[in-house]
Amino acid sequence: MSEMPISEAREHLGEVVGRARYAKEETVLTHYGQPVAVVISMEKYQKLTKSQDDVPEYELPSEITAQIEEARRHPERRTPRPRRAGRSAAS
């Protein structure tokens, strides 16, 4: 893995992309010395995004979902709350 400032990467974009595509080398792009992005091959990107798609979405247990729905239907939720008194500029 190599590291390169964005300003330098602009001048060598073809080379950076070629290293990612053919040599499977990752290049970390930096901005003022801080890492901000990574150039990787499309193959690696697809593997990374596919692995995220394989993770099932978490679902709350039905008991908790029922309690949330009951709380949403509670009559007090429909009545507007009184506004708090505003702070005066002198405080």
ZADREN-938986 format. One record per residue (C-alpha): residue number from 1; x, y, z; residue in one letter. Coordinates in nm, 4 decimals. Layout:
FIKE,NUM,X,Y,Z,A
...
***
This chain:
FIKE,1,0.0000,0.0000,0.0000,M
FIKE,2,0.1324,0.3412,-0.0899,S
FIKE,3,0.0362,0.6893,0.0213,E
FIKE,4,0.0123,0.9970,-0.1984,M
FIKE,5,-0.1135,1.3545,-0.1617,P
FIKE,6,-0.4200,1.4290,-0.3737,I
FIKE,7,-0.2310,1.7057,-0.5552,S
FIKE,8,0.0309,1.4540,-0.6679,E
FIKE,9,-0.2302,1.1897,-0.7525,A
FIKE,10,-0.3929,1.4338,-0.9975,R
FIKE,11,-0.0713,1.4406,-1.1977,E
FIKE,12,-0.0296,1.0606,-1.1891,H
FIKE,13,-0.3907,0.9400,-1.1986,L
FIKE,14,-0.3323,0.6898,-1.4798,G
FIKE,15,-0.0420,0.5360,-1.2894,E
FIKE,16,-0.2393,0.5184,-0.9619,V
FIKE,17,-0.5358,0.3537,-1.1344,V
FIKE,18,-0.3051,0.1134,-1.3211,G
FIKE,19,-0.1418,0.0017,-0.9962,R
FIKE,20,-0.4852,-0.0596,-0.8444,A
FIKE,21,-0.6184,-0.2393,-1.1503,R
FIKE,22,-0.3240,-0.4562,-1.2520,Y
FIKE,23,-0.0951,-0.4808,-0.9494,A
FIKE,24,-0.3828,-0.4822,-0.6969,K
FIKE,25,-0.1954,-0.2123,-0.5058,E
FIKE,26,-0.3978,0.0220,-0.2881,E
FIKE,27,-0.3090,0.3904,-0.2783,T
FIKE,28,-0.4143,0.6031,0.0171,V
FIKE,29,-0.4809,0.9622,-0.0876,L
FIKE,30,-0.4019,1.2287,0.1683,T
FIKE,31,-0.5066,1.5896,0.2136,H
FIKE,32,-0.2778,1.7978,0.4344,Y
FIKE,33,-0.1235,1.4728,0.5575,G
FIKE,34,-0.4532,1.3144,0.6623,Q
FIKE,35,-0.5835,1.0021,0.4828,P
FIKE,36,-0.9101,1.0860,0.3033,V
FIKE,37,-0.9649,0.8211,0.0341,A
FIKE,38,-0.8283,0.4981,-0.1093,V
FIKE,39,-0.7903,0.3945,-0.4723,V
FIKE,40,-0.8558,0.0202,-0.5008,I
FIKE,41,-0.9316,-0.2197,-0.7845,S
FIKE,42,-1.2920,-0.2700,-0.8949,M
FIKE,43,-1.2569,-0.6373,-0.7981,E
FIKE,44,-1.1685,-0.5484,-0.4395,K
FIKE,45,-1.4441,-0.2854,-0.4263,Y
FIKE,46,-1.7029,-0.5414,-0.5407,Q
FIKE,47,-1.5855,-0.7892,-0.2775,K
FIKE,48,-1.6127,-0.5238,-0.0069,L
FIKE,49,-1.9599,-0.4092,-0.1083,T
FIKE,50,-2.0868,-0.7651,-0.1592,K
FIKE,51,-1.9747,-0.8632,0.1898,S
FIKE,52,-2.1796,-0.5743,0.3321,Q
FIKE,53,-2.4869,-0.6897,0.1386,D
FIKE,54,-2.4567,-1.0364,0.2935,D
FIKE,55,-2.5045,-0.9017,0.6468,V
FIKE,56,-2.8725,-0.9305,0.7394,P
FIKE,57,-3.0439,-0.6193,0.8655,E
FIKE,58,-3.1069,-0.6278,1.2397,Y
FIKE,59,-3.4709,-0.6485,1.3416,E
FIKE,60,-3.6065,-0.5665,1.6857,L
FIKE,61,-3.7821,-0.8454,1.8713,P
FIKE,62,-4.1598,-0.8385,1.8190,S
FIKE,63,-4.2256,-0.7569,2.1873,E
FIKE,64,-4.0212,-0.4374,2.1626,I
FIKE,65,-4.1785,-0.3408,1.8296,T
FIKE,66,-4.5245,-0.3855,1.9869,A
FIKE,67,-4.4299,-0.1609,2.2805,Q
FIKE,68,-4.3021,0.1089,2.0455,I
FIKE,69,-4.6231,0.1004,1.8413,E
FIKE,70,-4.8342,0.1158,2.1581,E
FIKE,71,-4.6392,0.4188,2.2806,A
FIKE,72,-4.6913,0.5910,1.9452,R
FIKE,73,-5.0675,0.5461,1.9779,R
FIKE,74,-5.0773,0.6853,2.3332,H
FIKE,75,-5.3198,0.9816,2.3619,P
FIKE,76,-5.0613,1.2090,2.5243,E
FIKE,77,-4.8508,1.1953,2.2066,R
FIKE,78,-5.1328,1.3655,2.0150,R
FIKE,79,-5.1678,1.6642,2.2473,T
FIKE,80,-4.9094,1.9363,2.1914,P
FIKE,81,-4.6747,2.0058,2.4773,R
FIKE,82,-4.6728,2.3553,2.6232,P
FIKE,83,-4.3801,2.5641,2.5081,R
FIKE,84,-4.1096,2.6454,2.7545,R
FIKE,85,-4.0683,3.0073,2.8496,A
FIKE,86,-3.7917,3.1685,2.6468,G
FIKE,87,-3.4812,3.2988,2.8111,R
FIKE,88,-3.4527,3.6699,2.8456,S
FIKE,89,-3.1591,3.8498,2.6868,A
FIKE,90,-3.0547,3.9906,3.0258,A
FIKE,91,-2.9655,3.6512,3.1794,S
***
